[in-house]
Amino acid sequence: MMRTVWSARRALLAAALLYGGAAQAQGGARSSPTVSVPTLPLVRHTLSNGMTALLSEDHSAPVIAVSIWYHVGSKNEKPGRTGFAHLFEHMMFEGSQNVQSGEHRRLIQSLGGVFNGTTNEDRTNYFEVLPSNQLETALWMESDRMATLLTRVNQERLDAEREIVKNERRLRVDNQPFGVSDELVSAALFPATNPYSWPVIGSMTDLSAASLEDVQQFFRTYYSPSNATIVITGDIDPARTRQLLERYFGPIPRGPAIERPRVAPVTLPAEKRLALEDSRARLPQITFSWPTVGRHHADRFALEAVGNLLSLDRTSRLDKVLVYDRQLATSVYAFNNTSEDGGYFQIGVTPRPNASLTEIEQVVDSVLAAVKAGPVSADEVQRVKNYVTVGTIRGLESRFARAEALAEGYVFDGDALSYRADIARQQAVTPAEVQRVARQYLGAGRVVLSMVPAGQLGQVSKPNLPYTNVTPAAAAAPAAAARAATGTTVTTTTTTTTPRPNR
Amino acid sequence: MTRMTRTALFACAAAALLAVQPARAQTLDRSQRPVAPPAAPFRLPAVEMRTLRNGIPVAVIQNHTLPIVAVRAVIDAGPLLEPADRAGLANLVNGMLAEGTTTRTADQLAQAFADIGTQVTPSGFTTIDQNLDRALELMGDMLMHPAFPDPALARNKANTLANLRRLREQPGFLADRVFNSVLFGPDHPYARVATEQTVGAVTRADLVSFHSDWFRPQNVKLVVVGDITPADAAARLERVFGAWPAGGKTARYEVPAARPSAPTTIYLLDRPNSPQSTVRVGQVGPPRDTPDYYALETMNTVFGGLSGARLNSNLREAHAYTYGAGSGLVWRRPPQVSTFRGQSDIVAAKTDSAIIEWLREVRGIRGERAITDTELSFARNNRTAGLPLRFETVTQVAFAIADLLQNGIPTNFYDTYAQRIGALGAADLAGVATKYLDPQRSVIVVVGDRKVVEPGLRALGMPLVIVDENGNPVAS
């Protein structure tokens, strides 16, 4: 299938002109500008083995971006193998039949290019940005690992990558003050059977358990052309690119049908109050999290608007009260995180020294109550949309960003250009919808996580309410552990799935 | 660990795969690597210089691909120019520029940014053509007419101090802090750090004075990139910045010499319960205008500048001590010296082993392990063939040119860049490594769990100094 749309330059030009015109017309009162969404040029080509290719031409610089998305992430992991999708991603850089271990990075870099791979809950991507004359080399390398990875995978490399990934976990999680907070919140928000309840990086125990057989099985199940989408943007000739795609990827056989996890909607019946101590921290922090909706639910746009209403700039509601008027915090954030089949809304506050978490919680709750009680002004909602519009045009500046936008739309929505519909829906959000979703989703069923320096449980927000101390044992100060064991106001449980750092 | 083991496993795995999936063996011979056609022509961005009537130079780079424009201001008003007893002043001034002007409150500024959907900062912005004049006006107002209201200053001071406390939770911040202190000396400007005392002492009068001294045309350079002609850019900037009055002082960049180098010493900062050690290894390097610049950068590309370089290949790929290791040159505006600095986060139990390997790599790049032709072309090609990637978007170009202006480098720098890099040989790279890297006179900083790492570090036989967060020796 092939479809050509007009050039990126003209499309972006039109969008910018229309938006600029609207902005000029605004003057004093703020109105809803009529926004034309830029349409990237697109050629879609489907190989007989089921692989989809999305090609987007732009000859303004001799640069290409190549990004392959495999529709597999930590969501697809088996129990006892958390972190495996990401560990597997590492193995993809350790050579295939015609590429030596470690050669991938040296070859791409010697061509003047950059590369990486990333894994999240829903997908794994591999990308290169290169001078445009290196297109065929990129396709040769990507197809070699898709076709022949298992010819070079071996126990020695798996063991090495396992240690490297453990070091990645130490760097990002275990050696950071309160670094385990995200995985504690996810484990509390989602039931243990929900694949969004465990962290992408995985636990040390599960990483230790990953076997060569796991690698082989994972590759055969998920790393086939029928589970892959390749996007190429930039200085390409679509006809020749299609020939090269057929040459290098065409011979790779289609993979098995994939059974995807069914993820039920999540609500929390009641508030969960958690405390986390860290001996390396000097000041407390606090987050509030609610389960929300996934990518295919229309309410995500209004939930995103709530996030911006609360924390876009200094006039936003939480910033204004917490950072500027009451000066209880140095910074605050609020966002709705949307995955393919689930999501959550989170508010985080970084307090000033000596500000009480209890008082901060009271202020956050009063701000939320005000949003729910309304009215939300049209101006407040409009200012959010202005940033999104100009941000979208700027966000399509680089070839790699365009490749990611097209891949995301195709893999999750079946429409590479779905970002246009998304922006239209974002622009259509009304103040009434903002108010409705705040009432509907940001209610009593939430996770409140107080993070305090070790031994400072007195700083936990509303310490007289029951809470669970979820501190991994290795990080707790002896005094705090002893106090927790006596259980005065503290309900200590062993429900946490957080592993201890391996030493 | 041996090559033989790998080959054996490779053969077994290949046999298994072929048995299961014969269809993957097709007529395509994947062992034949494609030969790339010649690179497409690439024209470096042409920098056209204009001058406003008050002397402010403007670098303009035309790019009419998209209807967008990026603007950057390079202003010589950094921390080097603040009094030592007011450390933190320059950053406070910078933050306070957006806290209101003589004609706009901070909230009015925020509303104006939202109206054009563009976060305008005193240092610049990228926006669509139609918003350019409005964004320039807001940027100019913040730079030239800040109000510095007292209540906002009190809030910024309090937040600055809170953030400093939080930064000390981060092992990376602590390692850099100690590194600069022990490398340059505790009283050197690069080791200066804002404290309760220095930030607490800052008054509105200090802000007004600092702004009046340094935010002057002779300390300002502007960069405009995108859908605009030089004449148009100059005219629009003249309307906003042409009225910036003369006066103040001219920034200078003489700083005291770093303290003399000493035999390689490990400085250990205890951070209990750290599963990794945050490590820095480095030395003082030459100023940015050294003729050795190209050789140094290219040598570093072989040594530690990329994930495919020696340092990462050793510490990560071969030994799995870390998620990553790298090195680089921190350049400053001449006549200031640079810093050659490597960094990695090492699993605690392997801290000593990693340092042994690290110093082995330093000796190697100096000549013990000759730079191969493959490594030489790896480094040269990365820098030359990769040039188009550095100039893909107008925002990238604006930052690249601003960086040249910031460091006092001529804007035609890239015209001869590929040629100079291409002329380098392996001997040139080893030569600068020998000249500037010395495993006998390096500084090694370790921020980690002392009870875990100290015995191994002691066994290395180098001087070991236990230090506090400021890099000062702790009596033990």
Interface residues (C-beta under 8 A of the other chain):
Chain A: R9 L12 L13 A16 L17 Y19 G20 G21 A23 Q24 Q26 R30 S60 A61 P62 V63 Q97 N98 S101 G102 R105 R106 I108 Q109 S110 L111 G112 G113 V114 V129 L130 P131 S132 N133 Q134 E136 T137 W140 S143 D144 A147 T148 L150 T151 R152 V153 N154 Q155 E156 R157 A160 E161 E163 I164 V165 K166 N167 E168 R170 L171 D174 N175 Q176 P177 D235 R247 Y248 P251 I252 P253 S279 R280 A281 R282 L283 L312 D313 R314 T315 Y324 Q327 T330 T350 R352 P353 R383 N386 Y387 V388 T389 V390 G391 I393 R394 E397 S398 R399 A474 A475 P501 N502 R503
Chain B: M1 T5 R6 L9 F10 A13 A14 A16 L17 Q21 A23 R24 Q26 T27 L28 R30 S31 R33 P34 A36 P37 P38 A39 A40 P41 F42 T65 L66 P67 I68 A106 D107 A110 Q111 F113 A114 D115 I116 G117 T118 Q119 T126 T127 I128 D129 Q130 N131 R155 A158 N159 L161 A162 N163 R165 R166 R168 E169 Q170 P171 R271 P272 N273 S274 P275 Q276 T278 L306 S307 G308 S313 R316 E317 A320 Y321 T322 Y323 D345 V347 A348 A349 S377 F378 N381 N382 R383 T384 A385 G386 L387 P388 L389 F391 E392 T393 V394 T395 V452
